């Protein structure tokens, strides 16, 4: 294997791992926002305990 | 300031303003760093172009330790000062630190094969870094194993502080033992031993990686705050349904 293979593999792997972290962060954040909006649309808020 | 940001609502507002700036700066510096690495930095006189792996391996190694130190500070914040966002910060930092440790180990291995003739050697630096990855994975597993967030945070804080013993071992392993891995060449008492033509792109890449890490950490904290709000509201909904049924 040439040195180019090791360099390319290193950069591609790093890009994939960082892209995975970013994708996971975005998907997870959106999922929580959706879940929160759904709960609030059903009238569940932190003030609902008093009601 | 840390006390001010203890309020999750205030933190959400502050981090919401900060995050686009951190992201923008990270993208800009990454673009500048990659340009310098591929079009400006010279090949090494011994390693040739393979030295380009250094520009991702070294920042990943620094961030691995950086995020472990963030987790240790958060663990102290949780156990000693009961800071409300300490465990949130700790939980958000763990997968980022683990990912950078993985990058460090794999790129190190890919750099080692053409330079040392082997992908792996059980020397002190490589082994202590592998132990670091195992500690990160143990912490991630512990978060998942305990459902109640406060109990999980206490257990993880203790494990994190025990694992912090490994941080100086990683850093000084190349000084304390005779290792195949080279000694420190940037942060050392006598100053860096790397030529500025390679040092500058390395530092630019390191700052870019750090900003990516900080951006991911801020985003992770924000998501965890939302997750806890969802959990609280779900419990409130269940209590309300119980009260109606009774």
Contacts between the chains, C-beta under 8 A, distances in Angstrom:
chain1	res1	chain2	res2	distance
A	3	B	48	6.3
A	3	B	49	6.1
A	3	B	50	4.7
A	3	B	114	5.2
A	4	B	49	7.4
A	6	B	50	6.4
A	6	B	53	6.8
A	6	B	110	4.6
A	6	B	111	6.9
A	6	B	113	6.3
A	6	B	114	5.4
A	7	B	49	6.3
A	7	B	50	6.3
A	7	B	52	5.2
A	7	B	53	5.9
A	9	B	110	5.6
A	10	B	53	4.7
A	10	B	56	6.1
A	10	B	57	7.3
A	10	B	106	7.5
A	10	B	107	4.4
A	10	B	110	4.9
A	10	B	111	7.1
A	11	B	52	7.8
A	11	B	56	6.5
A	13	B	103	7.0
A	13	B	106	5.8
A	13	B	107	7.1
A	13	B	110	7.9
A	14	B	56	4.8
A	14	B	60	7.1
A	14	B	103	5.2
A	14	B	107	6.6
A	17	B	99	5.3
A	17	B	102	6.5
A	17	B	103	5.4
A	18	B	99	7.5
A	18	B	103	7.9
A	18	B	212	6.4
A	20	B	99	7.5
A	21	B	95	7.2
A	21	B	96	6.4
A	21	B	99	5.4
A	21	B	216	5.6
A	22	B	216	7.0
A	24	B	95	7.7
A	25	B	216	5.8
A	25	B	219	4.6
A	25	B	220	6.3
A	25	B	223	6.8
A	28	B	223	5.1
A	29	B	219	6.4
A	29	B	222	6.7
A	29	B	223	4.5
A	29	B	226	7.1
A	32	B	223	5.6
A	32	B	226	3.8
A	32	B	227	5.2
A	32	B	230	5.9
A	33	B	226	6.4
A	35	B	230	4.6
A	36	B	226	5.9
A	36	B	229	5.9
A	36	B	230	5.4
A	36	B	233	7.2
A	39	B	230	6.5
A	39	B	233	4.5
A	39	B	234	6.8
A	39	B	237	6.7
A	40	B	233	7.6
A	42	B	237	7.2
A	44	B	233	4.9
A	44	B	234	7.9
A	44	B	236	5.9
A	44	B	237	4.6
A	44	B	240	7.5
A	45	B	233	7.2
A	46	B	229	8.0
A	46	B	232	7.1
A	46	B	233	7.1
A	46	B	236	7.4
A	48	B	236	6.2
A	48	B	240	6.7
A	49	B	236	5.9
A	49	B	239	7.7
